[in-house]
Amino acid sequence: SESTRLLDVYLFLFNDFLLITKIKRNKKKYGGSDTSLIPVCRSLTPELQSFIREGGFCTVLDQPIPLDRLTLKNIDPI
């Protein structure tokens, strides 16, 4: 929230906390392994499943936010 640049993030909502992550692309290519066979959670979006199969991963941006400390507000679309 302190930065003025835009950043694509993925939010993971669990029963008691919200986790904010950003994606990292793996620059190393692993030869000889078929990454299409890597099992990926079906509840992830197809875009994120594909990204993980290609060797990408998510890193946590900040501490998980407990849901009892979270307030949601509706805002007008920009």
ChimeraX attribute file (.defattr): number of C-alpha atoms within 10 A of each C-alpha:
attribute: neighborCount
match mode: 1-to-1
recipient: residues
	/A:1	5
	/A:2	4
	/A:3	6
	/A:4	6
	/A:5	6
	/A:6	7
	/A:7	9
	/A:8	7
	/A:9	14
	/A:10	16
	/A:11	11
	/A:12	12
	/A:13	13
	/A:14	11
	/A:15	7
	/A:16	10
	/A:17	16
	/A:18	16
	/A:19	16
	/A:20	18
	/A:21	18
	/A:22	14
	/A:23	18
	/A:24	13
	/A:25	12
	/A:26	13
	/A:27	8
	/A:28	7
	/A:29	9
	/A:30	11
	/A:31	7
	/A:32	6
	/A:33	9
	/A:34	10
	/A:35	14
	/A:36	12
	/A:37	8
	/A:38	12
	/A:39	10
	/A:40	14
	/A:41	8
	/A:42	8
	/A:43	8
	/A:44	11
	/A:45	10
	/A:46	11
	/A:47	8
	/A:48	18
	/A:49	17
	/A:50	15
	/A:51	17
	/A:52	21
	/A:53	16
	/A:54	17
	/A:55	17
	/A:56	15
	/A:57	15
	/A:58	16
	/A:59	12
	/A:60	14
	/A:61	13
	/A:62	9
	/A:63	10
	/A:64	16
	/A:65	14
	/A:66	13
	/A:67	13
	/A:68	8
	/A:69	7
	/A:70	9
	/A:71	6
	/A:72	5
	/A:73	4
	/A:74	5
	/A:75	6
	/A:76	4
	/A:77	4
	/A:78	3
